[in-house]
Amino acid sequence: MSLVDLSSTSASLFILGVIFLMLIFGLLSFGILRMFQQRFRTGWISFAGAVISFVVFMFILNKWYL
């Protein structure tokens, strides 16, 4: 294993990535939890929110950082 150099990454890109990763995986976790609780409608809504968040994240990355 080696160390990862984050010095070439801008602070705004790093913060944006952290926020969206927490949002996407939080919604996925919440959706899985709701599915186990047999609340399927809110589970699917959480999955849809995670997919929409991912699409918005990719759009922002393509528009501002690439």
C-alpha positions in Angstrom: 0.0 0.0 0.0 1.1 3.5 -0.7 0.0 7.0 0.4 -2.4 8.9 -1.8 -1.4 12.4 -2.7 -4.4 14.8 -2.5 -2.3 18.0 -2.9 -3.4 18.4 -6.5 -7.1 18.2 -5.6 -8.8 21.4 -5.0 -10.6 22.0 -1.7 -14.0 22.5 -3.4 -13.7 19.3 -5.4 -12.8 17.4 -2.2 -15.7 18.9 -0.2 -18.1 18.3 -3.0 -17.1 14.7 -3.3 -17.3 14.0 0.4 -20.8 15.6 0.7 -22.2 13.7 -2.3 -20.6 10.4 -1.2 -22.2 10.8 2.3 -25.6 11.7 0.6 -25.6 8.9 -1.9 -24.5 6.1 0.5 -26.6 7.5 3.3 -29.7 7.2 1.1 -28.7 3.7 0.0 -28.3 2.6 3.6 -31.6 4.2 4.5 -33.3 2.4 1.6 -31.9 -0.9 2.6 -33.0 -0.3 6.2 -36.5 0.5 5.1 -36.7 -2.6 2.9 -35.8 -4.7 5.9 -38.5 -3.0 7.9 -40.9 -3.9 5.0 -41.6 -0.3 4.2 -41.0 -0.8 0.5 -42.4 2.6 -0.8 -40.0 4.7 1.3 -37.2 2.2 0.5 -37.6 2.7 -3.3 -37.9 6.4 -2.8 -34.6 6.4 -1.0 -33.0 4.3 -3.8 -34.4 6.8 -6.4 -33.0 9.7 -4.3 -29.5 8.0 -4.4 -29.7 7.5 -8.1 -30.8 11.1 -8.7 -28.0 12.3 -6.4 -25.5 10.3 -8.3 -26.7 11.8 -11.6 -26.5 15.3 -10.2 -23.0 14.6 -8.9 -21.9 13.4 -12.3 -23.4 16.4 -14.0 -21.7 18.8 -11.6 -18.4 17.1 -12.1 -18.7 17.2 -15.9 -19.8 20.8 -15.9 -17.3 22.4 -13.4 -14.3 20.1 -13.1 -13.7 18.4 -16.4 
